[in-house]
Amino acid sequence: MNKSFQFKEFEVHQDRCAMKIGTDSVLLGAWTSIDKNPQSILDIGAGTGVLALMLAQRSGAELIDAIEIDDEAYEQCVENFEQSPWSDRLFCYHASLQEFVAEIEEKYDLIISNPPFYSDSYKSDNQQRDLARFVDALPFRHLIESVSKLLSHQGTFSVVIPFSEEKNFIALASKEHLFPSKILRVKGAPTSEIKRSLLQFSFEEMAIDPNELIIETERHKYTDAYIRLTKDFYVKM
């Protein structure tokens, strides 16, 4: 059932990845601003490679790199890149973020990440899935410090995290002179609590008003705002 996910312009195989494609990644890939026409993009913790593939579809960036530490996910990401219409622009590194920062001198115009963010209490018997899902595999502080070194001066950093971590994440980012330029808070339904925060950062401090997105009015009845945001990707809505 989880072998592949068909989008309008590309297909993603996911049978070897611990983390399957979910709403978080699709929202982040569709919502992230490309107004500055980024020429170089980096996806940190690529998994299937879906974020890099979405940005390849949306942008004209000549260089789209991804990093993935897990062996199986890395191999699957490479296959998904090779089978896509944009294989000449996509490249995945098999490395930890720490190794990547130490070796790469490239600065990226846009960095995107759907990082792991579950606490110890959620740990399962599946080590591969745990590595993909748990924050100790990629602590937020380590992610933010690395981004500050890899991001170009005018660049943007885009991330999805639990809403409960929003304040803490913004505070950590400010220590690296990264400030929010756009915030979207996501609710599953009108009466639900806010579940996710999509955050975009830059090195420029500015006043912003957070926006809110509701995904469904009822089960499988998607809101107009959600349909508008994801219409270029989902085959059926």
Residue frames as a rotation matrix with the C-alpha (Angstrom) as fourth column:
MET 1
0.561 0.828 0.000 0.00
0.828 -0.561 0.000 0.00
0.000 0.000 -1.000 0.00
ASN 2
0.726 -0.324 -0.606 2.85
0.029 -0.867 0.498 2.39
-0.687 -0.379 -0.621 0.79
LYS 3
0.185 -0.755 0.629 4.95
0.854 0.441 0.277 1.54
-0.487 0.486 0.726 -2.27
SER 4
-0.754 -0.482 0.446 4.47
0.644 -0.676 0.358 4.79
0.129 0.558 0.820 -4.14
PHE 5
0.049 0.713 -0.699 2.67
0.525 -0.614 -0.590 8.11
-0.850 -0.338 -0.404 -4.04
GLN 6
-0.295 -0.091 0.951 1.59
0.952 -0.117 0.284 9.66
0.085 0.989 0.122 -7.32
PHE 7
-0.189 0.194 -0.962 1.67
0.216 -0.948 -0.234 13.44
-0.958 -0.252 0.137 -7.63
LYS 8
0.771 0.585 -0.251 0.59
-0.077 -0.305 -0.949 15.36
-0.632 0.751 -0.190 -10.74
GLU 9
0.745 -0.510 -0.429 4.10
-0.627 -0.316 -0.712 15.72
0.227 0.800 -0.556 -12.20
PHE 10
-0.366 -0.901 -0.233 6.16
-0.706 0.432 -0.562 13.07
0.607 -0.041 -0.794 -10.40
GLU 11
0.703 0.519 -0.486 5.98
-0.125 0.763 0.635 9.80
0.700 -0.386 0.601 -8.48
VAL 12
-0.112 -0.719 0.685 7.56
-0.927 -0.172 -0.333 9.08
0.357 -0.673 -0.648 -5.10
HIS 13
0.287 0.093 -0.953 8.44
0.110 0.985 0.129 5.53
0.952 -0.142 0.273 -4.05
GLN 14
0.032 -0.172 0.985 8.46
-0.843 -0.534 -0.066 5.20
0.537 -0.828 -0.162 -0.26
ASP 15
0.806 0.375 -0.458 8.53
-0.150 0.878 0.454 1.49
0.573 -0.297 0.764 0.63
ARG 16
0.158 -0.842 -0.515 12.10
0.736 0.448 -0.507 1.74
0.658 -0.300 0.691 1.97
CYS 17
-0.567 -0.317 0.760 11.57
-0.132 -0.876 -0.463 4.93
0.813 -0.363 0.455 3.96
ALA 18
-0.765 0.252 -0.592 10.54
0.643 0.344 -0.685 4.91
0.031 -0.905 -0.425 7.61
MET 19
-0.422 0.611 -0.670 8.58
0.093 -0.706 -0.702 8.12
-0.902 -0.358 0.241 7.24
LYS 20
-0.272 0.440 0.856 5.91
0.949 0.272 0.162 8.00
-0.161 0.856 -0.491 4.54
ILE 21
-0.821 0.017 0.570 4.64
0.237 -0.899 0.368 11.07
0.519 0.437 0.735 2.73
GLY 22
-0.214 0.756 -0.618 2.27
0.955 0.028 -0.297 13.07
-0.207 -0.654 -0.728 4.89
THR 23
0.700 0.636 0.325 0.43
0.684 -0.728 -0.049 16.36
0.205 0.256 -0.945 4.98
ASP 24
0.597 -0.506 -0.623 3.32
0.250 -0.620 0.744 18.16
-0.762 -0.600 -0.244 6.74
SER 25
-0.446 -0.870 0.210 5.73
0.446 -0.013 0.895 17.78
-0.776 0.493 0.394 3.84
VAL 26
-0.226 0.418 0.880 3.17
0.958 -0.066 0.277 18.56
0.174 0.906 -0.386 1.14
LEU 27
0.825 0.534 -0.185 2.06
0.564 -0.800 0.205 21.71
-0.038 -0.273 -0.961 2.96
LEU 28
0.361 -0.767 -0.531 5.64
0.163 -0.508 0.846 22.84
-0.918 -0.392 -0.058 3.54
GLY 29
-0.533 -0.610 0.586 6.71
0.633 0.171 0.755 22.19
-0.561 0.774 0.295 -0.07
ALA 30
0.000 0.654 0.757 3.69
0.939 -0.259 0.224 24.08
0.343 0.711 -0.614 -1.43
TRP 31
0.841 0.448 -0.303 3.74
0.540 -0.736 0.409 26.98
-0.039 -0.508 -0.861 1.08
THR 32
0.090 -0.912 -0.399 7.45
0.664 -0.244 0.707 27.84
-0.742 -0.329 0.584 1.08
SER 33
0.783 0.217 -0.584 8.11
-0.150 -0.844 -0.515 31.14
-0.604 0.491 -0.628 -0.72
ILE 34
0.023 -0.791 0.612 10.17
0.871 0.316 0.375 31.12
-0.490 0.524 0.696 -3.89
ASP 35
0.896 0.438 -0.078 9.58
0.369 -0.829 -0.419 34.83
-0.249 0.347 -0.904 -4.60
LYS 36
0.476 -0.793 -0.380 13.32
-0.525 -0.603 0.600 35.52
-0.705 -0.086 -0.704 -4.51
ASN 37
0.853 -0.069 -0.518 13.91
-0.442 0.434 -0.785 32.97
0.279 0.898 0.340 -7.30
PRO 38
0.444 -0.722 0.531 16.37
-0.528 0.268 0.806 30.77
-0.724 -0.638 -0.262 -5.41
GLN 39
0.411 -0.396 -0.821 19.12
-0.823 0.228 -0.521 29.34
0.393 0.890 -0.232 -7.59
SER 40
-0.578 -0.583 -0.571 20.32
-0.210 0.782 -0.586 26.86
0.789 -0.219 -0.574 -4.98
ILE 41
0.392 0.804 0.448 18.13
-0.796 0.052 0.603 24.81
0.461 -0.593 0.660 -2.62
LEU 42
-0.760 -0.598 -0.255 18.97
-0.355 0.711 -0.608 22.36
0.545 -0.371 -0.752 0.17
ASP 43
0.489 0.871 -0.037 16.58
-0.528 0.329 0.783 19.81
0.694 -0.363 0.621 1.73
ILE 44
-0.572 -0.717 0.398 17.85
-0.730 0.224 -0.645 18.68
0.374 -0.660 -0.652 5.17
GLY 45
-0.694 0.296 0.656 16.74
-0.253 0.753 -0.607 15.17
-0.674 -0.588 -0.448 6.17
ALA 46
-0.676 0.345 -0.651 15.27
-0.736 -0.294 0.609 14.41
0.019 0.891 0.453 2.77
GLY 47
-0.147 0.629 0.764 13.61
-0.299 0.708 -0.640 11.02
-0.943 -0.322 0.084 3.39
THR 48
0.334 0.380 0.862 11.83
0.656 0.563 -0.503 10.19
-0.677 0.733 -0.061 0.12
GLY 49
-0.766 -0.624 0.153 13.04
0.568 -0.546 0.616 13.49
-0.301 0.559 0.773 -1.39
VAL 50
0.080 0.925 0.371 9.51
0.997 -0.079 -0.016 14.84
0.014 0.371 -0.929 -1.72
LEU 51
0.568 0.139 -0.811 10.37
0.347 -0.934 0.083 18.41
-0.746 -0.329 -0.579 -0.63
ALA 52
-0.473 -0.819 -0.325 13.24
-0.083 -0.326 0.942 18.68
-0.877 0.473 0.086 -3.10
LEU 53
-0.704 0.273 0.655 11.00
0.699 0.429 0.572 17.27
-0.125 0.861 -0.493 -5.85
MET 54
0.409 0.902 -0.138 8.20
0.876 -0.431 -0.217 19.74
-0.255 -0.032 -0.966 -5.07
LEU 55
0.410 -0.318 -0.855 10.65
-0.016 -0.940 0.342 22.65
-0.912 -0.126 -0.391 -5.21
ALA 56
-0.754 -0.606 0.253 12.11
0.200 0.155 0.967 21.33
-0.626 0.780 0.005 -8.47
GLN 57
-0.225 0.775 0.590 8.57
0.974 0.164 0.156 21.46
0.025 0.610 -0.792 -9.90
ARG 58
0.663 0.631 -0.402 7.91
0.686 -0.728 -0.012 24.94
-0.300 -0.267 -0.916 -8.51
SER 59
0.592 -0.510 -0.624 11.22
-0.221 -0.848 0.482 26.68
-0.775 -0.147 -0.614 -9.17
GLY 60
0.922 -0.355 -0.153 13.90
-0.120 0.114 -0.986 27.12
0.368 0.928 0.063 -11.79
ALA 61
0.570 -0.738 0.362 16.71
-0.664 -0.155 0.731 26.50
-0.484 -0.657 -0.578 -9.28
GLU 62
0.398 -0.505 -0.766 19.72
-0.712 0.356 -0.605 25.02
0.578 0.786 -0.218 -11.07
LEU 63
-0.641 -0.676 -0.363 21.08
-0.201 0.604 -0.771 23.29
0.741 -0.421 -0.523 -7.95
ILE 64
0.422 0.765 0.486 18.81
-0.795 0.054 0.604 21.29
0.436 -0.641 0.631 -5.63
ASP 65
-0.576 -0.713 -0.399 20.70
-0.324 0.647 -0.690 19.26
0.751 -0.268 -0.604 -3.04
ALA 66
0.672 0.716 0.190 19.40
-0.505 0.255 0.825 16.97
0.542 -0.650 0.533 -0.32
ILE 67
-0.585 -0.791 0.180 20.99
-0.682 0.360 -0.636 15.28
0.438 -0.495 -0.750 2.71
GLU 68
0.662 0.750 0.004 19.85
-0.623 0.547 0.558 11.94
0.416 -0.372 0.830 4.14
ILE 69
-0.229 -0.805 0.547 21.67
-0.973 0.203 -0.108 9.92
-0.024 -0.557 -0.830 6.80
ASP 70
0.197 0.390 0.900 19.59
-0.450 0.851 -0.270 6.70
-0.871 -0.352 0.343 6.73
ASP 71
-0.756 -0.630 0.181 20.94
-0.167 0.452 0.876 4.11
-0.634 0.632 -0.446 4.23
GLU 72
-0.452 0.650 0.611 17.58
0.804 0.594 -0.038 2.88
-0.387 0.474 -0.791 2.93
ALA 73
0.564 0.694 -0.447 16.01
0.465 -0.715 -0.522 6.32
-0.682 0.087 -0.726 2.71
TYR 74
-0.078 -0.699 -0.711 19.09
-0.429 -0.620 0.657 7.69
-0.900 0.356 -0.252 0.94
GLU 75
-0.874 -0.286 0.393 18.95
0.163 0.590 0.791 4.99
-0.458 0.755 -0.469 -1.74
GLN 76
-0.067 0.937 0.342 15.23
0.937 0.177 -0.301 5.53
-0.343 0.301 -0.890 -2.23
CYS 77
0.471 0.171 -0.866 15.69
0.094 -0.985 -0.143 9.31
-0.877 -0.014 -0.480 -2.45
VAL 78
-0.543 -0.759 -0.358 18.34
-0.367 -0.169 0.915 8.86
-0.755 0.629 -0.187 -5.16
GLU 79
-0.742 0.336 0.580 15.99
0.620 0.673 0.404 6.57
-0.254 0.659 -0.707 -7.13
ASN 80
0.325 0.928 -0.183 13.12
0.788 -0.373 -0.490 9.07
-0.523 0.015 -0.852 -6.82
PHE 81
0.186 -0.360 -0.914 15.40
-0.276 -0.912 0.303 11.87
-0.943 0.196 -0.269 -8.05
GLU 82
-0.788 -0.613 0.058 16.68
-0.151 0.285 0.947 9.80
-0.597 0.737 -0.317 -10.98
GLN 83
-0.580 0.639 0.506 13.15
0.800 0.566 0.202 8.87
-0.157 0.521 -0.839 -12.10
SER 84
0.233 0.685 -0.690 11.84
0.501 -0.693 -0.518 12.44
-0.834 -0.225 -0.505 -11.90
PRO 85
0.763 0.105 0.638 11.63
0.630 -0.340 -0.698 14.98
0.143 0.935 -0.326 -14.77
TRP 86
0.845 -0.411 0.343 14.29
-0.421 -0.906 -0.047 17.08
0.330 -0.104 -0.938 -12.98
SER 87
0.869 -0.481 -0.117 17.00
0.481 0.764 0.430 14.47
-0.117 -0.430 0.895 -12.41
ASP 88
0.161 -0.857 0.490 19.69
0.726 -0.234 -0.646 16.78
0.668 0.460 0.585 -13.85
ARG 89
0.024 -0.092 0.995 19.05
-0.329 -0.941 -0.079 19.35
0.944 -0.326 -0.053 -11.07
LEU 90
0.768 0.418 0.485 18.68
-0.590 0.168 0.790 17.02
0.249 -0.893 0.376 -8.06
PHE 91
-0.108 -0.829 -0.549 21.45
-0.156 0.559 -0.814 15.43
0.982 -0.003 -0.189 -5.98
CYS 92
0.882 0.416 0.219 21.32
-0.293 0.122 0.948 13.62
0.368 -0.901 0.230 -2.63
TYR 93
-0.233 -0.963 0.138 24.28
-0.651 0.050 -0.757 13.37
0.722 -0.266 -0.639 -0.22
HIS 94
0.611 0.319 -0.724 24.54
0.274 0.773 0.572 10.36
0.742 -0.548 0.385 2.08
ALA 95
-0.565 -0.822 0.073 25.80
0.330 -0.306 -0.893 12.16
0.756 -0.480 0.444 5.17
SER 96
0.064 0.491 -0.869 24.93
0.981 -0.191 -0.036 13.55
-0.184 -0.850 -0.493 8.57
LEU 97
0.881 0.295 0.370 24.23
0.359 -0.926 -0.116 17.26
0.308 0.235 -0.922 8.78
GLN 98
0.724 -0.671 -0.161 27.40
-0.128 -0.359 0.925 17.67
-0.678 -0.649 -0.345 10.86
GLU 99
-0.107 -0.769 0.630 29.53
0.631 0.437 0.641 16.02
-0.768 0.467 0.438 8.13
PHE 100
0.322 0.344 0.882 27.83
0.933 -0.270 -0.236 18.08
0.157 0.899 -0.409 5.44
VAL 101
0.997 0.072 -0.034 28.44
0.078 -0.965 0.249 21.41
-0.014 -0.251 -0.968 7.20
ALA 102
0.426 -0.905 -0.015 32.10
-0.016 -0.024 1.000 20.52
-0.904 -0.426 -0.025 7.72
GLU 103
-0.296 -0.605 0.739 32.69
0.628 0.460 0.628 19.64
-0.720 0.650 0.243 4.06
ILE 104
0.155 0.472 0.868 30.47
0.978 -0.196 -0.069 21.92
0.137 0.860 -0.492 1.97
GLU 105
-0.743 -0.447 -0.499 31.41
0.503 -0.864 0.024 25.52
-0.441 -0.233 0.866 1.25
GLU 106
-0.601 0.608 0.518 28.26
0.478 -0.246 0.843 26.14
0.640 0.755 -0.143 -0.79
LYS 107
-0.840 0.496 -0.219 25.76
-0.082 -0.515 -0.854 28.71
-0.536 -0.699 0.473 0.50
TYR 108
-0.636 0.676 0.372 22.12
0.764 0.487 0.422 28.03
0.104 0.553 -0.827 -0.35
ASP 109
-0.826 0.401 0.397 19.41
-0.266 -0.897 0.352 30.56
0.497 0.185 0.847 -1.27
LEU 110
0.231 0.928 0.292 16.69
-0.875 0.067 0.480 28.36
0.426 -0.367 0.827 0.23
ILE 111
-0.893 -0.405 -0.195 16.95
-0.262 0.822 -0.506 25.66
0.365 -0.401 -0.840 2.89
ILE 112
0.127 0.989 0.076 13.93
-0.842 0.067 0.535 23.50
0.524 -0.132 0.841 3.71
SER 113
-0.865 -0.433 -0.256 13.41
-0.234 0.797 -0.557 20.81
0.445 -0.422 -0.790 6.34
ASN 114
0.464 0.883 0.067 10.70
-0.583 0.248 0.774 18.59
0.667 -0.398 0.630 7.80
PRO 115
-0.493 -0.865 0.092 12.79
-0.632 0.284 -0.721 17.55
0.597 -0.414 -0.687 10.81
PRO 116
-0.238 0.373 -0.897 12.11
0.510 0.834 0.211 14.73
0.826 -0.407 -0.389 13.28
PHE 117
-0.593 -0.006 0.805 10.23
-0.467 -0.812 -0.349 15.99
0.656 -0.583 0.479 16.31
TYR 118
0.601 0.765 -0.232 8.79
-0.192 0.420 0.887 13.34
0.776 -0.489 0.399 18.60
SER 119
0.107 -0.552 0.827 9.98
-0.968 -0.246 -0.039 12.94
0.225 -0.797 -0.560 22.18
ASP 120
-0.806 -0.592 -0.016 11.28
-0.564 0.776 -0.283 9.82
0.180 -0.219 -0.959 23.93
SER 121
-0.450 0.682 0.577 7.84
-0.448 0.386 -0.806 8.78
-0.772 -0.622 0.132 25.13
TYR 122
0.540 0.709 -0.453 6.82
-0.728 0.124 -0.675 7.96
-0.423 0.694 0.583 21.56
LYS 123
-0.411 -0.838 -0.360 9.70
-0.901 0.313 0.300 5.59
-0.138 0.447 -0.884 20.79
SER 124
0.724 0.675 -0.140 8.78
-0.688 0.692 -0.218 2.33
-0.050 0.255 0.966 19.06
ASP 125
0.460 -0.547 0.699 10.54
0.058 0.804 0.591 -0.96
-0.886 -0.231 0.402 18.30
ASN 126
0.701 -0.174 0.692 11.39
0.713 0.145 -0.686 0.23
0.019 0.974 0.225 14.78
GLN 127
0.050 -0.790 -0.612 14.84
0.637 -0.446 0.628 1.85
-0.769 -0.421 0.481 14.96
GLN 128
-0.700 -0.300 0.648 14.72
0.712 -0.365 0.600 3.20
0.057 0.881 0.469 11.38
ARG 129
0.203 0.866 0.457 11.35
0.651 -0.468 0.598 4.87
0.731 0.176 -0.659 11.99
ASP 130
0.667 -0.005 -0.745 12.58
0.687 -0.384 0.617 6.25
-0.289 -0.923 -0.252 15.31
LEU 131
-0.417 -0.900 -0.128 15.63
0.718 -0.413 0.561 7.80
-0.557 0.142 0.818 13.63
ALA 132
-0.595 0.251 0.763 13.34
0.620 -0.461 0.635 9.49
0.511 0.851 0.119 11.11
ARG 133
0.309 0.928 0.209 10.85
0.501 -0.346 0.793 10.72
0.808 -0.140 -0.572 13.71
PHE 134
0.678 0.087 -0.730 12.71
0.735 -0.079 0.674 11.64
0.000 -0.993 -0.117 16.86
VAL 135
0.948 -0.182 0.260 14.22
-0.144 -0.977 -0.156 14.97
0.282 0.111 -0.953 17.68
ASP 136
0.590 -0.784 0.192 17.34
-0.246 0.052 0.968 13.46
-0.769 -0.618 -0.162 19.27
ALA 137
0.313 -0.458 0.832 18.45
0.848 0.529 -0.028 12.37
-0.427 0.714 0.554 15.77
LEU 138
-0.373 -0.388 0.843 18.55
0.712 -0.702 -0.007 16.05
0.595 0.598 0.538 14.74
PRO 139
-0.141 0.324 -0.935 18.14
0.877 -0.398 -0.270 18.47
-0.460 -0.858 -0.228 17.66
PHE 140
0.774 0.544 0.324 16.55
0.632 -0.693 -0.348 21.78
0.035 0.474 -0.880 16.73
ARG 141
0.687 -0.571 -0.449 19.59
-0.194 -0.740 0.644 23.69
-0.700 -0.356 -0.619 18.04
HIS 142
-0.312 -0.830 0.462 21.92
0.241 0.401 0.884 21.69
-0.919 0.387 0.075 15.77
LEU 143
0.099 0.459 0.883 19.56
0.979 0.112 -0.168 22.20
-0.176 0.881 -0.439 12.81
ILE 144
0.936 0.347 -0.060 19.37
0.338 -0.933 -0.125 25.97
-0.099 0.097 -0.990 13.31
GLU 145
0.376 -0.879 -0.294 23.11
-0.239 -0.399 0.885 26.42
-0.895 -0.262 -0.360 13.88
SER 146
-0.381 -0.500 0.778 23.82
0.560 0.544 0.625 24.42
-0.735 0.674 0.073 10.71
VAL 147
0.436 0.637 0.635 21.30
0.899 -0.275 -0.341 26.40
-0.042 0.720 -0.693 8.68
SER 148
0.880 -0.088 -0.466 22.88
0.019 -0.975 0.220 29.69
-0.474 -0.203 -0.857 9.78
LYS 149
-0.110 -0.994 -0.029 26.20
-0.181 -0.009 0.983 28.47
-0.977 0.113 -0.179 8.32
LEU 150
-0.563 -0.095 0.821 24.74
0.630 0.594 0.501 27.12
-0.535 0.799 -0.274 5.07
LEU 151
0.455 0.871 0.183 22.25
0.820 -0.330 -0.467 29.89
-0.346 0.363 -0.865 4.24
SER 152
-0.372 -0.546 0.751 23.18
0.800 -0.599 -0.040 32.74
0.471 0.586 0.660 1.91
HIS 153
-0.949 -0.131 -0.285 22.93
0.276 -0.784 -0.557 36.31
-0.151 -0.607 0.780 3.23
GLN 154
-0.619 0.762 -0.191 19.63
-0.785 -0.599 0.158 36.97
0.006 0.248 0.969 1.42
GLY 155
-0.755 0.221 -0.617 18.42
-0.095 0.895 0.436 33.38
0.649 0.388 -0.655 1.78
THR 156
0.054 0.832 0.553 15.35
-0.955 -0.118 0.271 31.87
0.291 -0.543 0.788 3.45
PHE 157
-0.949 -0.281 -0.144 14.90
-0.204 0.894 -0.399 28.84
0.241 -0.349 -0.906 5.69
SER 158
-0.059 0.998 -0.007 11.59
-0.881 -0.049 0.471 27.00
0.470 0.034 0.882 5.81
VAL 159
-0.927 -0.314 -0.207 10.57
-0.153 0.817 -0.556 24.37
0.343 -0.484 -0.805 8.38
VAL 160
0.197 0.980 0.002 7.54
-0.447 0.088 0.890 22.54
0.873 -0.176 0.456 9.82
ILE 161
-0.877 -0.458 -0.143 7.41
-0.042 0.370 -0.928 21.80
0.478 -0.808 -0.344 13.56
PRO 162
-0.156 0.831 -0.534 4.78
0.934 0.300 0.194 21.09
0.322 -0.469 -0.823 16.25
PHE 163
0.347 0.381 0.857 2.94
0.147 -0.925 0.351 24.27
0.926 0.004 -0.377 17.26
SER 164
0.963 0.053 -0.263 3.95
0.261 0.030 0.965 23.54
0.059 -0.998 0.015 20.87
GLU 165
0.189 -0.978 -0.090 7.61
0.883 0.129 0.451 24.07
-0.429 -0.165 0.888 19.85
GLU 166
0.530 0.071 0.845 7.06
0.699 -0.601 -0.388 27.32
0.480 0.796 -0.368 17.91
LYS 167
0.964 -0.111 0.242 8.11
-0.215 -0.860 0.463 29.79
0.157 -0.498 -0.853 20.63
ASN 168
0.572 -0.773 0.276 11.18
0.026 0.353 0.935 27.76
-0.820 -0.528 0.222 21.57
PHE 169
0.241 -0.455 0.857 12.25
0.924 0.379 -0.059 27.30
-0.298 0.806 0.512 17.94
ILE 170
0.702 0.075 0.708 11.93
0.410 -0.856 -0.315 31.03
0.582 0.511 -0.632 17.18
ALA 171
0.909 -0.385 0.158 13.97
-0.354 -0.517 0.780 31.87
-0.219 -0.765 -0.606 20.30
LEU 172
0.341 -0.802 0.490 16.72
0.412 0.596 0.689 29.42
-0.845 -0.033 0.534 19.26
ALA 173
0.346 -0.152 0.926 16.73
0.932 -0.056 -0.357 30.84
0.107 0.987 0.122 15.72
SER 174
0.941 0.063 0.332 17.06
0.059 -0.998 0.022 34.43
0.333 -0.001 -0.943 16.96
LYS 175
0.651 -0.758 0.041 20.33
-0.084 -0.018 0.996 33.49
-0.755 -0.652 -0.075 18.68
GLU 176
-0.227 -0.695 0.682 21.68
0.716 0.355 0.601 32.71
-0.660 0.625 0.417 15.19
HIS 177
-0.611 0.035 -0.791 20.24
-0.260 -0.952 0.159 35.99
-0.747 0.303 0.591 13.82
LEU 178
-0.883 0.464 0.063 17.46
0.258 0.370 0.892 34.15
0.391 0.805 -0.447 11.98
PHE 179
-0.758 0.638 -0.135 14.05
-0.272 -0.497 -0.824 35.81
-0.593 -0.588 0.550 12.29
PRO 180
-0.252 0.736 0.628 10.55
0.692 0.591 -0.416 34.75
-0.677 0.330 -0.658 11.15
SER 181
-0.927 0.020 -0.376 9.42
-0.263 -0.748 0.609 36.24
-0.269 0.663 0.699 7.84
LYS 182
-0.214 0.885 -0.413 6.26
-0.754 0.119 0.646 34.14
0.621 0.450 0.642 7.52
ILE 183
-0.912 0.000 0.409 4.25
-0.302 0.675 -0.673 31.86
-0.276 -0.738 -0.616 9.86
LEU 184
-0.182 0.888 -0.423 1.36
-0.691 0.191 0.698 29.51
0.700 0.419 0.578 9.07
ARG 185
-0.742 0.032 0.670 -0.42
-0.568 0.500 -0.653 27.67
-0.356 -0.865 -0.352 11.90
VAL 186
-0.579 0.413 -0.703 -2.27
-0.500 0.502 0.706 24.54
0.644 0.760 -0.084 10.84
LYS 187
-0.408 0.568 0.715 -5.43
-0.687 0.325 -0.650 22.98
-0.601 -0.756 0.258 12.28
GLY 188
-0.945 0.078 0.317 -6.96
0.222 0.866 0.448 19.71
-0.239 0.493 -0.836 11.11
ALA 189
-0.196 0.953 0.230 -10.55
0.847 0.046 0.530 20.95
0.495 0.299 -0.816 11.52
PRO 190
0.020 0.231 0.973 -12.29
-0.021 -0.973 0.232 24.19
1.000 -0.025 -0.014 12.61
THR 191
0.824 0.387 0.413 -12.72
-0.402 -0.114 0.908 22.97
0.399 -0.915 0.062 16.21
SER 192
0.622 -0.658 -0.424 -9.29
0.686 0.719 -0.111 21.30
0.378 -0.222 0.899 16.48
GLU 193
0.671 -0.553 -0.494 -6.33
0.097 -0.595 0.798 22.76
-0.735 -0.583 -0.345 18.33
ILE 194
0.671 -0.550 -0.496 -3.45
-0.728 -0.365 -0.580 24.15
0.139 0.751 -0.646 16.28
LYS 195
0.930 -0.265 0.255 -1.21
0.193 0.942 0.275 21.18
-0.313 -0.207 0.927 15.50
ARG 196
0.161 -0.893 0.421 1.64
0.976 0.207 0.065 22.44
-0.145 0.400 0.905 13.31
SER 197
0.623 -0.101 -0.776 3.59
-0.097 -0.994 0.052 25.61
-0.776 0.043 -0.629 12.65
LEU 198
0.445 -0.528 0.724 5.14
0.889 0.163 -0.428 26.28
0.107 0.834 0.542 9.26
LEU 199
0.652 -0.312 -0.691 7.90
0.177 -0.823 0.540 28.83
-0.737 -0.474 -0.481 9.78
GLN 200
0.554 -0.563 0.613 10.01
0.723 -0.039 -0.690 30.75
0.412 0.826 0.385 7.30
PHE 201
0.602 -0.459 -0.653 13.13
0.431 -0.501 0.750 32.60
-0.672 -0.734 -0.104 8.45
SER 202
0.589 -0.584 0.559 15.63
0.471 -0.314 -0.824 35.08
0.657 0.748 0.090 7.05
PHE 203
-0.321 -0.795 -0.514 18.51
0.934 -0.176 -0.311 37.13
0.157 -0.580 0.799 8.44
GLU 204
-0.750 0.133 0.648 16.30
-0.018 -0.983 0.182 40.24
0.661 0.125 0.740 8.29
GLU 205
-0.750 0.505 -0.428 14.15
0.565 0.152 -0.811 41.14
-0.345 -0.849 -0.400 11.31
MET 206
-0.812 0.544 0.212 10.62
-0.204 -0.604 0.770 42.24
0.547 0.582 0.602 10.40
ALA 207
-0.562 0.732 0.384 7.11
-0.579 -0.017 -0.815 42.55
-0.591 -0.681 0.433 11.80
ILE 208
-0.841 0.299 -0.450 4.80
-0.228 0.559 0.797 39.74
0.490 0.774 -0.402 10.67
ASP 209
-0.103 0.869 0.484 1.24
-0.963 0.034 -0.266 38.54
-0.247 -0.494 0.833 11.22
PRO 210
-0.887 -0.211 0.410 0.87
-0.165 0.976 0.145 34.77
-0.431 0.061 -0.900 11.51
ASN 211
-0.268 0.809 -0.524 -1.77
-0.899 -0.014 0.438 33.14
0.347 0.588 0.730 9.30
GLU 212
-0.398 0.224 0.890 -3.93
-0.492 0.766 -0.413 30.11
-0.774 -0.602 -0.195 10.03
LEU 213
-0.496 0.246 -0.832 -4.92
-0.756 0.349 0.554 27.21
0.426 0.904 0.013 7.77
ILE 214
-0.019 0.553 0.833 -7.70
-0.635 0.637 -0.438 24.69
-0.773 -0.537 0.339 8.40
ILE 215
-0.896 -0.442 -0.046 -7.33
-0.326 0.583 0.744 21.47
-0.302 0.682 -0.666 6.39
GLU 216
-0.737 0.668 -0.105 -10.84
0.437 0.589 0.680 19.97
0.516 0.455 -0.726 6.52
THR 217
-0.429 0.713 0.554 -14.33
-0.792 -0.592 0.149 21.22
0.434 -0.375 0.819 7.40
GLU 218
0.543 0.438 0.716 -15.28
-0.694 0.715 0.090 17.57
-0.472 -0.546 0.692 7.97
ARG 219
-0.022 -0.644 0.765 -13.70
-0.008 0.765 0.644 14.21
-1.000 0.008 -0.022 7.09
HIS 220
-0.466 -0.319 0.825 -12.41
0.753 0.347 0.559 14.36
-0.464 0.882 0.078 3.46
LYS 221
0.679 0.579 0.452 -14.10
0.716 -0.657 -0.234 17.75
0.161 0.483 -0.861 2.88
TYR 222
-0.267 -0.941 -0.208 -11.10
0.955 -0.287 0.070 19.97
-0.126 -0.180 0.976 2.29
THR 223
0.359 0.361 -0.861 -11.20
0.362 -0.904 -0.229 23.73
-0.860 -0.230 -0.455 2.73
ASP 224
0.958 0.033 0.286 -10.79
0.278 -0.363 -0.890 26.02
0.074 0.931 -0.357 -0.29
ALA 225
0.649 -0.757 0.076 -7.56
-0.755 -0.628 0.186 27.40
-0.093 -0.179 -0.979 1.21
TYR 226
0.055 -0.619 0.783 -6.03
-0.324 0.731 0.600 23.93
-0.944 -0.287 -0.160 1.52
ILE 227
0.549 0.221 0.806 -7.11
0.618 0.541 -0.570 22.97
-0.562 0.811 0.161 -2.02
ARG 228
0.982 -0.188 0.019 -5.64
-0.136 -0.771 -0.622 26.22
0.132 0.608 -0.783 -3.42
LEU 229
0.410 -0.879 0.242 -2.34
-0.814 -0.233 0.532 25.61
-0.412 -0.415 -0.811 -1.65
THR 230
-0.281 -0.555 0.783 -1.88
-0.296 0.826 0.479 21.99
-0.913 -0.097 -0.396 -2.78
LYS 231
0.655 0.756 0.004 -3.70
-0.247 0.219 -0.944 21.90
-0.714 0.617 0.330 -6.14
ASP 232
0.436 -0.554 -0.709 -0.50
-0.889 -0.142 -0.436 21.77
0.141 0.820 -0.555 -8.23
PHE 233
-0.595 -0.790 0.144 0.54
-0.800 0.567 -0.195 18.53
0.072 -0.231 -0.970 -6.54
TYR 234
-0.498 0.442 0.746 -2.32
-0.216 0.770 -0.601 16.26
-0.840 -0.460 -0.288 -5.52
VAL 235
-0.981 0.191 0.034 -3.85
0.100 0.349 0.932 14.20
0.166 0.917 -0.362 -8.35
LYS 236
-0.073 0.996 -0.055 -7.22
0.496 0.084 0.864 14.02
0.865 0.035 -0.501 -6.56
MET 237
-0.951 -0.163 0.261 -8.54
-0.121 -0.583 -0.804 16.36
0.283 -0.796 0.535 -3.89
